Amino acid sequence: MKNSASRLGDFVSLQRGTTCKCRPRHPHTLLHRLLGSGLCEQFAESSLAFIDIIVGDESQWPSADLKKCLETIKGAESRLINDDRFKRLTAYLRRQGQD
């Protein structure tokens, strides 16, 4: 049985270079579980890739866990604040009034 980190890595590998047409409208549960797993800290870049896949600009009502995940990723690997995915997600939070 694979551990959570391995499954996250597999998912991100499968999704690289593809456009996700199946984003959940409300990714709250996924973000909450990701945050609680500790993967944002242990595997910051893979976690960022996963979040980028599941959180679209059309997602409604951003989860408070999204901001917490991004803060954890930033603390684990500060270089990722210059990543386009990180910038897109923080801009999304700003547009939704959660800066």
C-alpha positions as CSV (number, residue, x, y, z in Angstrom):
1,M,0.0,0.0,0.0
2,K,1.4,3.4,-1.0
3,N,1.7,6.2,1.5
4,S,0.1,9.6,1.1
5,A,3.3,11.2,-0.2
6,S,3.7,8.6,-2.9
7,R,0.1,8.9,-4.0
8,L,0.3,12.7,-4.2
9,G,3.5,12.4,-6.3
10,D,1.8,9.9,-8.6
11,F,-1.2,12.2,-9.0
12,V,0.9,15.2,-9.8
13,S,3.0,13.2,-12.3
14,L,-0.1,12.1,-14.1
15,Q,-1.5,15.6,-14.3
16,R,1.7,17.4,-15.4
17,G,1.2,19.1,-18.7
18,T,-2.5,18.5,-18.8
19,T,-5.5,20.7,-18.2
20,C,-7.7,19.5,-15.5
21,K,-11.3,19.5,-16.6
22,C,-12.6,18.0,-13.4
23,R,-11.8,20.5,-10.8
24,P,-14.1,20.4,-7.8
25,R,-16.3,23.5,-7.4
26,H,-15.5,23.4,-3.6
27,P,-12.1,21.8,-2.9
28,H,-12.4,22.4,0.8
29,T,-12.2,18.8,1.9
30,L,-9.2,18.1,-0.3
31,L,-7.3,21.2,1.0
32,H,-8.2,20.3,4.7
33,R,-6.9,16.8,4.3
34,L,-3.7,18.0,2.5
35,L,-3.1,20.5,5.3
36,G,-3.7,18.0,8.0
37,S,-1.4,15.4,6.4
38,G,1.7,17.5,6.7
39,L,2.5,17.0,3.1
40,C,2.6,20.8,2.4
41,E,5.7,21.0,4.6
42,Q,7.3,17.7,3.6
43,F,6.6,18.0,-0.2
44,A,6.0,21.6,-0.8
45,E,6.4,21.7,-4.6
46,S,4.3,18.6,-5.2
47,S,1.6,20.0,-2.8
48,L,1.7,23.3,-4.7
49,A,1.2,21.4,-8.0
50,F,-1.7,19.5,-6.5
51,I,-3.4,22.7,-5.2
52,D,-2.9,24.4,-8.5
53,I,-4.7,21.5,-10.2
54,I,-7.7,21.4,-7.8
55,V,-8.2,25.1,-7.2
56,G,-9.4,27.0,-10.3
57,D,-10.1,30.6,-10.6
58,E,-13.7,29.7,-10.9
59,S,-13.7,27.9,-7.5
60,Q,-16.3,29.5,-5.2
61,W,-15.7,30.4,-1.6
62,P,-12.0,29.8,-1.1
63,S,-11.2,27.6,1.9
64,A,-9.3,29.1,4.8
65,D,-7.1,26.0,4.4
66,L,-5.9,27.3,1.0
67,K,-4.2,30.2,2.7
68,K,-2.8,28.0,5.4
69,C,-1.4,25.6,2.8
70,L,0.2,28.4,0.9
71,E,1.8,29.8,4.1
72,T,3.1,26.3,5.0
73,I,4.5,25.8,1.5
74,K,6.2,29.3,1.7
75,G,7.7,28.4,5.0
76,A,9.0,25.1,3.8
77,E,10.4,26.4,0.4
78,S,10.4,30.1,0.2
79,R,11.6,30.0,-3.4
80,L,8.2,28.8,-4.4
81,I,6.7,32.3,-3.9
82,N,8.2,33.1,-7.3
83,D,6.4,30.1,-8.9
84,D,3.6,31.1,-11.3
85,R,1.3,28.6,-9.6
86,F,1.9,30.2,-6.2
87,K,1.4,33.7,-7.7
88,R,-1.9,32.6,-9.3
89,L,-3.2,31.1,-6.1
90,T,-2.3,34.2,-4.0
91,A,-3.9,36.5,-6.6
92,Y,-7.0,34.3,-6.4
93,L,-7.1,34.7,-2.6
94,R,-6.7,38.5,-3.0
95,R,-9.6,38.7,-5.5
96,Q,-11.7,36.7,-3.0
97,G,-10.8,39.1,-0.2
98,Q,-8.5,36.7,1.7
99,D,-5.1,38.4,1.7
